[in-house]
Amino acid sequence: DDNPRRAYQGFGPMVATGTFKARLKVGDQQLENDFNVVLDPRVTLVTDADVKEQEELALEVQSFSDKVSKLISAMDKEREALKNSLNAEKANRRDQRKKEQLDAIYYKLVTPPGTYMQPMLSDQTRYLSSMIGRADQKPGQDAYERLQELKAQFEEIKKEFEFLK
């Protein structure tokens, strides 16, 4: 699948401490080994419970980010279809209006092209994710509040898009 939105970038949330299993498969041979993930000994103010909480929040943000990507993808398809119908000779006013409305909704999710543009929901979600994963730490209350705000905005945008279809 050559969809860049779904291509694995190799940047997932950091895992919490605990015992994990590494599995290596080469041909018919399979090797398995357990290993422990422990806290960095230089980090003294963070507990296992803190990084577990951090992992859970990071996974929740990741899951939300996937929903945002799916909605963007659905909007991309719709925008492409409209663009094609508008390129046809008999472009009607209703399609033109729909395209303008769809673009307005789309650019609440996606940061518009240009310099110094205000980051929109998908970029704000990415930023929240990077803030949570920056270091081993217990997530602050503000991170949870921000995620709830972004989720509420997302639901509004999704409703607007569904209504337009």
C-alpha beads as a LAMMPS data file, in Angstrom:
LAMMPS data file: protein, C-alpha beads

165 atoms
164 bonds

1 atom types
1 bond types

-500.0 500.0 xlo xhi
-500.0 500.0 ylo yhi
-500.0 500.0 zlo zhi

Masses

1 110.0

Atoms # bond

1 1 1 0.000 0.000 0.000
2 1 1 1.666 3.217 -1.113
3 1 1 -0.613 5.547 0.835
4 1 1 1.875 7.808 2.671
5 1 1 -0.649 8.401 5.464
6 1 1 -0.575 4.737 6.336
7 1 1 3.121 4.138 5.753
8 1 1 4.776 3.150 9.017
9 1 1 7.167 5.888 10.045
10 1 1 8.714 3.989 12.928
11 1 1 7.613 6.542 15.521
12 1 1 5.226 4.953 17.977
13 1 1 4.649 5.807 21.617
14 1 1 7.365 4.824 24.073
15 1 1 6.527 1.669 26.010
16 1 1 6.159 1.500 29.767
17 1 1 8.495 -0.562 31.925
18 1 1 7.983 -4.309 32.114
19 1 1 8.984 -7.626 30.584
20 1 1 8.670 -8.001 26.829
21 1 1 9.314 -10.827 24.397
22 1 1 11.537 -10.415 21.343
23 1 1 10.851 -12.846 18.506
24 1 1 13.172 -13.283 15.522
25 1 1 12.083 -15.441 12.622
26 1 1 14.525 -16.447 9.879
27 1 1 13.234 -19.037 7.424
28 1 1 11.898 -21.914 9.514
29 1 1 13.885 -20.948 12.572
30 1 1 12.370 -18.879 15.345
31 1 1 14.260 -17.479 18.305
32 1 1 12.541 -16.004 21.328
33 1 1 13.957 -14.094 24.225
34 1 1 12.481 -12.172 27.137
35 1 1 13.886 -8.769 28.009
36 1 1 13.114 -6.096 30.572
37 1 1 12.473 -2.425 29.920
38 1 1 13.552 -0.466 32.985
39 1 1 13.560 3.212 33.840
40 1 1 16.660 5.202 32.983
41 1 1 18.610 5.174 36.283
42 1 1 19.385 8.883 35.797
43 1 1 15.665 9.667 36.045
44 1 1 14.905 9.864 39.744
45 1 1 11.529 11.620 39.971
46 1 1 9.555 9.252 37.727
47 1 1 7.936 5.957 38.750
48 1 1 6.904 2.870 36.778
49 1 1 3.287 3.969 37.318
50 1 1 4.084 7.376 35.766
51 1 1 5.465 5.874 32.560
52 1 1 2.551 3.400 32.417
53 1 1 0.165 6.366 32.555
54 1 1 2.264 8.127 29.917
55 1 1 2.088 5.061 27.645
56 1 1 -1.703 4.818 28.030
57 1 1 -2.210 8.481 27.165
58 1 1 0.218 8.234 24.220
59 1 1 -1.714 5.233 22.868
60 1 1 -5.002 7.116 23.252
61 1 1 -3.554 10.065 21.303
62 1 1 -2.232 7.623 18.664
63 1 1 -5.674 6.065 18.278
64 1 1 -7.286 9.526 17.993
65 1 1 -4.648 10.550 15.447
66 1 1 -5.598 7.513 13.327
67 1 1 -9.250 8.666 13.345
68 1 1 -8.167 12.141 12.232
69 1 1 -6.136 10.613 9.374
70 1 1 -9.096 8.502 8.265
71 1 1 -11.396 11.524 8.166
72 1 1 -8.810 13.509 6.189
73 1 1 -8.571 10.592 3.761
74 1 1 -12.369 10.493 3.348
75 1 1 -12.406 14.255 2.737
76 1 1 -9.571 13.945 0.212
77 1 1 -11.658 11.463 -1.797
78 1 1 -14.698 13.733 -1.656
79 1 1 -12.657 16.791 -2.668
80 1 1 -11.116 14.874 -5.568
81 1 1 -14.553 13.746 -6.798
82 1 1 -15.865 17.319 -6.598
83 1 1 -12.802 18.665 -8.384
84 1 1 -13.406 16.203 -11.209
85 1 1 -17.066 17.137 -11.522
86 1 1 -16.176 20.845 -11.505
87 1 1 -13.637 20.245 -14.259
88 1 1 -16.413 18.807 -16.402
89 1 1 -17.976 21.394 -18.692
90 1 1 -21.320 21.614 -16.914
91 1 1 -20.060 22.484 -13.454
92 1 1 -23.126 23.539 -11.506
93 1 1 -23.407 26.101 -8.780
94 1 1 -24.421 23.512 -6.170
95 1 1 -21.152 21.578 -6.667
96 1 1 -19.185 24.812 -6.520
97 1 1 -20.868 25.743 -3.225
98 1 1 -20.311 22.246 -1.861
99 1 1 -16.618 22.459 -2.764
100 1 1 -16.279 25.780 -0.905
101 1 1 -18.045 24.352 2.165
102 1 1 -15.939 21.188 2.062
103 1 1 -12.714 23.195 1.760
104 1 1 -13.730 25.279 4.779
105 1 1 -14.270 22.107 6.837
106 1 1 -11.120 20.447 5.469
107 1 1 -8.934 23.359 6.529
108 1 1 -10.137 23.036 10.112
109 1 1 -8.449 19.610 10.098
110 1 1 -5.497 20.279 7.822
111 1 1 -3.206 23.290 8.116
112 1 1 -3.682 25.378 4.945
113 1 1 -0.649 25.805 2.693
114 1 1 1.266 29.037 3.186
115 1 1 3.678 30.728 5.523
116 1 1 2.916 31.268 9.225
117 1 1 -0.429 29.499 8.940
118 1 1 -2.169 28.623 12.201
119 1 1 -1.714 24.875 12.823
120 1 1 -5.029 23.079 12.546
121 1 1 -6.345 19.954 14.280
122 1 1 -4.102 17.295 12.705
123 1 1 -0.947 19.319 13.441
124 1 1 -2.177 20.170 16.938
125 1 1 -2.689 16.436 17.587
126 1 1 0.816 15.662 16.322
127 1 1 2.216 18.373 18.594
128 1 1 0.370 16.967 21.624
129 1 1 1.751 13.514 20.831
130 1 1 5.319 14.839 20.632
131 1 1 4.912 16.722 23.926
132 1 1 3.710 13.569 25.714
133 1 1 6.539 11.443 24.327
134 1 1 9.348 13.915 24.822
135 1 1 10.684 12.343 28.041
136 1 1 9.750 9.819 30.721
137 1 1 7.211 11.719 32.785
138 1 1 3.782 11.571 34.365
139 1 1 1.443 13.371 31.944
140 1 1 0.161 16.706 33.213
141 1 1 -3.552 17.401 33.591
142 1 1 -3.255 19.923 30.740
143 1 1 -2.387 17.099 28.294
144 1 1 -5.632 15.273 29.165
145 1 1 -7.644 18.486 28.877
146 1 1 -6.062 19.302 25.532
147 1 1 -6.882 15.849 24.173
148 1 1 -10.533 16.263 25.235
149 1 1 -10.667 19.674 23.494
150 1 1 -9.219 18.217 20.301
151 1 1 -11.663 15.296 20.419
152 1 1 -14.608 17.680 20.824
153 1 1 -13.406 19.808 17.871
154 1 1 -12.957 16.636 15.823
155 1 1 -16.544 15.500 16.517
156 1 1 -17.849 18.910 15.395
157 1 1 -15.817 18.792 12.180
158 1 1 -16.938 15.202 11.529
159 1 1 -20.591 16.234 11.990
160 1 1 -20.181 19.135 9.566
161 1 1 -18.639 16.780 7.007
162 1 1 -21.399 14.150 7.426
163 1 1 -24.051 16.865 7.093
164 1 1 -22.484 18.059 3.843
165 1 1 -22.539 14.633 2.183

Bonds

1 1 1 2
2 1 2 3
3 1 3 4
4 1 4 5
5 1 5 6
6 1 6 7
7 1 7 8
8 1 8 9
9 1 9 10
10 1 10 11
11 1 11 12
12 1 12 13
13 1 13 14
14 1 14 15
15 1 15 16
16 1 16 17
17 1 17 18
18 1 18 19
19 1 19 20
20 1 20 21
21 1 21 22
22 1 22 23
23 1 23 24
24 1 24 25
25 1 25 26
26 1 26 27
27 1 27 28
28 1 28 29
29 1 29 30
30 1 30 31
31 1 31 32
32 1 32 33
33 1 33 34
34 1 34 35
35 1 35 36
36 1 36 37
37 1 37 38
38 1 38 39
39 1 39 40
40 1 40 41
41 1 41 42
42 1 42 43
43 1 43 44
44 1 44 45
45 1 45 46
46 1 46 47
47 1 47 48
48 1 48 49
49 1 49 50
50 1 50 51
51 1 51 52
52 1 52 53
53 1 53 54
54 1 54 55
55 1 55 56
56 1 56 57
57 1 57 58
58 1 58 59
59 1 59 60
60 1 60 61
61 1 61 62
62 1 62 63
63 1 63 64
64 1 64 65
65 1 65 66
66 1 66 67
67 1 67 68
68 1 68 69
69 1 69 70
70 1 70 71
71 1 71 72
72 1 72 73
73 1 73 74
74 1 74 75
75 1 75 76
76 1 76 77
77 1 77 78
78 1 78 79
79 1 79 80
80 1 80 81
81 1 81 82
82 1 82 83
83 1 83 84
84 1 84 85
85 1 85 86
86 1 86 87
87 1 87 88
88 1 88 89
89 1 89 90
90 1 90 91
91 1 91 92
92 1 92 93
93 1 93 94
94 1 94 95
95 1 95 96
96 1 96 97
97 1 97 98
98 1 98 99
99 1 99 100
100 1 100 101
101 1 101 102
102 1 102 103
103 1 103 104
104 1 104 105
105 1 105 106
106 1 106 107
107 1 107 108
108 1 108 109
109 1 109 110
110 1 110 111
111 1 111 112
112 1 112 113
113 1 113 114
114 1 114 115
115 1 115 116
116 1 116 117
117 1 117 118
118 1 118 119
119 1 119 120
120 1 120 121
121 1 121 122
122 1 122 123
123 1 123 124
124 1 124 125
125 1 125 126
126 1 126 127
127 1 127 128
128 1 128 129
129 1 129 130
130 1 130 131
131 1 131 132
132 1 132 133
133 1 133 134
134 1 134 135
135 1 135 136
136 1 136 137
137 1 137 138
138 1 138 139
139 1 139 140
140 1 140 141
141 1 141 142
142 1 142 143
143 1 143 144
144 1 144 145
145 1 145 146
146 1 146 147
147 1 147 148
148 1 148 149
149 1 149 150
150 1 150 151
151 1 151 152
152 1 152 153
153 1 153 154
154 1 154 155
155 1 155 156
156 1 156 157
157 1 157 158
158 1 158 159
159 1 159 160
160 1 160 161
161 1 161 162
162 1 162 163
163 1 163 164
164 1 164 165
